[in-house]
């Protein structure tokens, strides 16, 4: 038998079915202490998880979810809007974060982590492979991203940001925009559309595609220049 505290009253259950029946009667749940939740758990709005909370697979969090310290999320975790994570949060694979997600310090994300808009990461954030960041993502110091990291617009990285492969900024202008560091040549490469060149080559001749993107302050050319400048900011932080 396990025990859950709801509105200062103890409820015991021995199966997922019994727990689900209890939850249906109490949509606003306050977990106090150490609990382990099974698979396919759906949390209602204003859910607060205590310390050392372990979520099973396919956990779905409602709005205004607050996670205590040492929260461990299983695979396929879906966070609602205004999710607040405590320190030492460990996310499993295929984690999807809603908008206005706030991560505490020492957040560890598994593979295929998708961040919603206005995601704020604390210090020592570690992202697995195939991390996708949406708009207005703010990373604290010592952010470490795995391979195939995709950064949205207005990405802010703190000190000691590390990317093992390359950075892709999706949907910033008409074509692909990315940069990566090539170890053998010890140079940064920037790709805008079909043009892949070193950073120094771009600096010497940015307006290289005069037919499609002339230097005329048009919308398309402005977007191309803006994403290039964003890549340069990221390169400066990483170099």
URTADA-V918867 format. One record per backbone hydrogen bond with DSSP energy under -1.0 kcal/mol. CO is the residue of the C=O (numbers start at 1). NH is the residue of the N-H. E is the energy in kcal/mol with one decimal. If there is no record, write none. Layout:
BEGIN
CO:NH:E, CO:NH:E
END
This chain:
BEGIN
2:13:-2.1, 4:11:-2.8, 6:9:-1.2, 9:6:-2.7, 11:4:-3.1, 13:2:-2.8, 15:19:-2.1, 16:20:-2.8, 17:21:-1.9, 18:22:-1.7, 19:23:-2.6, 20:24:-2.2, 23:26:-1.1, 29:48:-1.9, 35:54:-1.7, 41:60:-2.9, 47:66:-2.7, 48:31:-2.5, 53:72:-3.0, 54:37:-2.7, 57:40:-2.7, 59:78:-2.9, 60:43:-3.4, 63:46:-2.4, 65:84:-3.0, 66:49:-3.3, 69:52:-2.1, 71:90:-3.2, 72:55:-3.6, 75:58:-2.7, 77:96:-3.1, 78:61:-3.6, 81:64:-2.1, 83:102:-3.3, 84:67:-3.8, 87:70:-2.8, 89:108:-3.3, 90:73:-3.8, 93:76:-2.6, 95:114:-3.1, 96:79:-3.5, 99:82:-2.6, 101:120:-3.0, 102:85:-3.7, 105:88:-2.7, 107:126:-3.2, 108:91:-3.7, 110:128:-1.1, 111:94:-2.8, 113:132:-3.1, 114:97:-3.4, 117:100:-2.8, 119:138:-3.2, 120:103:-3.6, 123:106:-2.9, 125:144:-2.7, 126:109:-3.9, 128:146:-1.2, 129:112:-2.9, 131:150:-2.8, 132:115:-3.3, 135:118:-2.2, 137:156:-2.6, 138:121:-3.9, 140:158:-1.2, 141:124:-3.1, 143:162:-2.1, 144:127:-3.8, 145:164:-1.1, 147:130:-3.0, 149:168:-1.7, 150:133:-3.8, 153:136:-1.9, 156:139:-4.1, 159:142:-3.7, 162:145:-2.9, 167:179:-1.9, 168:151:-1.9, 176:193:-2.7, 177:169:-2.8, 178:191:-2.9, 179:167:-2.7, 180:189:-3.0, 182:186:-1.5, 182:187:-1.2, 187:182:-2.7, 188:199:-2.3, 189:180:-2.0, 190:197:-2.4, 191:178:-2.1, 192:195:-1.7, 195:192:-2.3, 197:190:-3.1, 198:202:-1.9, 199:203:-2.4, 200:204:-1.9, 201:205:-1.5, 206:208:-2.3, 209:213:-3.0, 214:216:-2.0, 218:222:-2.6, 219:223:-2.2, 220:224:-1.9, 221:225:-2.3, 222:226:-2.4, 223:227:-2.4, 224:228:-1.8, 225:229:-2.3, 226:230:-2.0, 227:231:-2.3, 228:232:-2.1, 229:233:-1.9, 230:234:-2.2, 231:235:-2.8, 232:236:-2.6, 233:237:-1.9, 234:238:-2.0, 235:239:-2.4
END
